[in-house]
Amino acid sequence: MDGNMPIKDGLTTTRELIDWNAGLNRPWTLKIVGCTAYESPEKAQEFIDAGAIEHLTKPLNKSALIEVLEKYKIIEVSKPSR
């Protein structure tokens, strides 16, 4: 979730999506990764407080993104066999 979206900011959208998802009776939970151009612990904490599972700084580092996606079982990257 991008922190600086033009119509509604990412923090508000994250809160709304988490609240919406909580009202549904689903066997899974919504996982949102916050993303901003700011490298401050305060910005990261704002996203966590809004309901995001993690915060990444732009420009995104591919290995950091894959690490987060694997950590929360969003994707599974198979390692090449040798």
Number of C-alpha atoms within 10 A of each C-alpha: 18 19 20 13 11 8 6 10 13 20 23 13 16 25 16 14 16 18 14 11 14 12 8 10 8 9 5 8 11 15 16 18 18 25 23 20 14 13 13 10 9 10 19 19 15 14 26 18 13 20 21 22 15 18 24 21 18 12 9 12 11 8 9 12 16 14 15 17 17 13 11 12 10 11 12 12 11 6 6 5 4 3
